[in-house]
Amino acid sequence: MTALHRLAATVQNRKTADPDSSWTARLLAKGPEKCAEKFGEEAVEAIIEAVKGDRARLTAEAADVMFHLLVMLAARDITLEDVEAELTRREGTSGLAEKAARPGA
């Protein structure tokens, strides 16, 4: 099991944890909208570090983004396995072809 899979499992377990005992549980208790807001904040911080070119800071911010993405997904009952299945479905398909096949593209 990779670190990302262990983290995803921890996030899923925190869905039923006491918000007073876990940052993840506290964030999830605030609802999907707050989880999405926090993910957006972390994504912006990663963008800033990418522009600055600080490899160590970008790596740290990317880890925050991954964590908050998993929390946001968990808030909407989407698992890492669901995302992996979608990525598997897309394998071997050109990004241009995949985008063109989307509704409204």
C-alpha positions in Angstrom: 0.0 0.0 0.0 1.4 3.4 -1.0 1.5 6.4 1.3 -1.3 8.0 -0.8 -3.5 4.9 -0.3 -2.7 4.9 3.5 -3.6 8.6 3.6 -6.9 7.9 1.7 -7.8 5.1 4.2 -7.1 7.4 7.1 -9.3 10.2 5.7 -12.1 7.6 5.2 -11.7 6.5 8.8 -11.9 10.0 10.1 -15.3 10.5 8.5 -16.7 8.9 11.7 -14.2 10.3 14.2 -14.9 12.9 16.8 -14.2 16.4 15.4 -12.6 17.3 18.7 -9.9 14.6 18.2 -9.0 15.0 14.5 -8.4 17.9 12.1 -9.7 15.8 9.3 -12.9 15.0 11.2 -13.3 18.6 12.1 -13.0 19.7 8.5 -15.3 17.0 7.2 -17.9 18.0 9.9 -17.9 21.5 8.4 -19.3 20.0 5.2 -18.3 19.6 1.5 -18.3 23.3 0.8 -15.7 24.1 3.5 -13.7 21.1 2.3 -13.8 22.4 -1.2 -12.8 25.9 0.0 -9.8 24.5 1.9 -8.7 22.5 -1.2 -8.9 25.7 -3.3 -6.7 27.6 -0.8 -4.1 24.8 -0.8 -4.2 24.7 -4.6 -3.5 28.4 -4.8 -0.6 28.0 -2.4 0.9 25.3 -4.6 0.5 27.5 -7.7 2.4 30.3 -5.9 5.2 27.9 -5.0 5.3 26.6 -8.6 5.7 30.1 -9.9 8.4 30.9 -7.4 10.3 27.7 -8.3 11.1 26.6 -4.8 11.1 22.8 -5.2 10.9 22.0 -1.5 8.0 24.4 -0.8 6.2 23.2 -3.9 6.6 19.6 -2.8 5.2 20.4 0.7 2.3 22.4 -0.8 1.6 19.5 -3.3 1.3 17.2 -0.3 -1.2 19.6 1.3 -3.2 19.7 -2.0 -3.3 15.9 -2.2 -4.5 15.6 1.4 -7.2 18.2 1.0 -8.3 16.7 -2.3 -8.8 13.4 -0.5 -10.8 15.2 2.2 -12.9 17.0 -0.4 -13.6 13.8 -2.2 -14.5 12.0 1.0 -17.0 14.8 1.9 -18.8 13.8 -1.3 -18.4 10.0 -0.8 -15.8 9.6 -3.6 -12.9 7.4 -2.9 -9.4 7.3 -4.2 -10.4 4.0 -5.9 -13.2 5.8 -7.7 -10.6 8.3 -9.1 -8.2 5.6 -10.0 -11.0 3.8 -11.9 -11.7 7.0 -13.9 -8.0 7.3 -14.6 -7.8 3.7 -15.8 -10.9 4.3 -18.0 -9.0 7.2 -19.6 -5.7 5.3 -20.2 -4.7 5.1 -23.8 -7.0 7.9 -24.8 -5.5 11.1 -26.1 -6.2 14.1 -23.8 -7.6 16.0 -26.8 -9.9 13.1 -27.7 -11.0 12.7 -24.1 -11.8 16.4 -23.7 -13.7 16.4 -27.0 -15.9 13.5 -25.9 -17.1 15.3 -22.8 -20.6 16.6 -22.8 -20.7 20.3 -23.7 -17.1 20.2 -25.1 
